[in-house]
Amino acid sequence: MRCPAAILIPAAVALVCLPFTTSCRPRPRVPGWVQAAPGDSVAAFSGEAGWVLTHKDVQSILARDPMVERALDLFLQKAHINPRTETGRVTFHVIGVPQKGEDSLRRGLEHVLIQLNQFKDPIALVAALAESFPQEGSLRLQGREWPLHVILDIEAQGAKAHIRAASDEKGQIWIGSLEALGRLAAKASLDAQPDAALAAEWINPRAPFQGYLQPEALLGGLRESMEGTALKDLPRGVNALFWSITPAPEKDQPVRFELALAGTPEGINQVTPWLQRLVAAANAVQSAPGATPELIQEKRRVALRCALTPDQLKLVMEKLGQSGFTLPGSLGGKKA
């Protein structure tokens, strides 16, 4: 599964430096999916269920890992979930970085964890899970034992994968291999990591499309696949990158884009040239007149908020190693 990301900065950047204080700081307010996201997540893409489960570009990405696609489709069918009427959110997490030489089965199933949350009727969702899939074993989440349900068992290319699903006290559903689910249970959630929480707090929690990257882990394990992208040029010390996209009220109008990075003070101090190079790349393709982008910086985090045209968004995602992402026309009149 390729790492989801989207970054583009139109012409000018206005810098606003804010004082940074750590005393009596309240717990960061982060999007709901981040609050329960596995601490081992190195990349994630989160989108509204109705879009994620029907959009052809997402389906084509899932098709690259047929077993992941099969597990999700089987769950949706047996749980009688209608993607076109559902209001929840589906998030795909990459758990750990695949190692060189791993076969395609392990690279897909063992490293992808699917999270379903904020559905309109979580009680019915959990009931459908219990009724449609047999129970086998349990998983300890949030201090409690939760039943594991068998989605499917796969054996291919000499490798085996046991795909299971579990729910938690918030009515969320988790689908993944026993290994991925075990890593979910073993570590604190993503928002317990200071840099991740700081960055996640500065994106729109209601944006239809959101994502996360852990640059250091990705560059360490997937450096070859990062060649030709902007990610490889990020300074060291940037430990978390979150983005959000909110479509415009009308089709083909600029979309609202937010990018937030957090890390060491040294890393954040060196991010500005990286942002400027992205500005230059944007200007080389298309000038987007309009409101001046806003850049807000603290000691350990920086956030950019700006408007992007659909073409700019597509171009930048390609530069960051995530080709194929386009906003569907059906969301043209939808607000977050």
Secondary structure, DSSP 4 states (H G I P E B T S, - for coil): -PPP------S--EEEE-----TTPPPP---HHHHHSBTTEEEEEEEEHHHHTT-HHHHHHHTTSHHHHHHHHHHHHHTT--TTT---EEEEEEES-PPTT--HHHHHHTTEEEEEES-S-HHHHHHHHHHHS-EEEEEEETTEEEEEEEEEEEEETTEEEEEEEEE-TTS-EEEEEHHHHHHHHHS-BGGGSHHHHHHHTTS-TT-SEEEEE-HHHHHHHSGGGGTTSSGGGSPTTEEEEEEEEE--SSTTSPEEEEEEEEE-HHHHHTHHHHHHHHHHHHHHH----SSPPEEEE-SSEEEEEEEE-HHHHHHHHHHTT-TT----GGGTT---
